């Protein structure tokens, strides 16, 4: 038997000995996405809920997005970027790289971020308390007098002085009671040029804090 014949015989043997492909696994049904009904609410006082959960210290970030279609939308003048202060930001997945933040369903800034389809998370430093306060209010151009450049992929505002930035595209949005859970796919990220000696800005029990406190 020549070399060609031997190779053909080997291929036939390998094909006959191949392990059958496993049966495809069907995905589990997706859970219903809806708000909590009036009859499903636990008998909790909202003020007490806020007080107890306030013992969990969080970092503070500003979520930004580039300008979308010209025209007055949301809480900012025509042609300006969008942004709001956010405590509920977290890392979610390493592979693929995903992060998440939560935003109130009544937010006037969120529709502009959703329309842009991208956002940048700006992790604030302990020295940026006033900047955070400016982005926590509505009804004004929050970027007046604020220094920033464009994030490398999305073009969202990357605030000067932030201790870290995460440039994202919106990956998924889920409902969570009176909030939305926004999942972002990370396209680029980095840290600030100068490390803040006091570390990141924190929020604990209704007030700003820092690691050195």
PyMOL commands that set and color helices and strands:
alter all, ss='L'
color gray80, all
select helices_A, chain A and resi 3-17+38-40+46-53+110-116+129-135
alter helices_A, ss='H'
color red, helices_A
select strands_A, chain A and resi 58-59+61-65+82-86+89-93+98-104+118-123+148-150+157-159+164-176+179-191+202-204+207-209
alter strands_A, ss='S'
color yellow, strands_A
deselect
rebuild
show_as cartoon
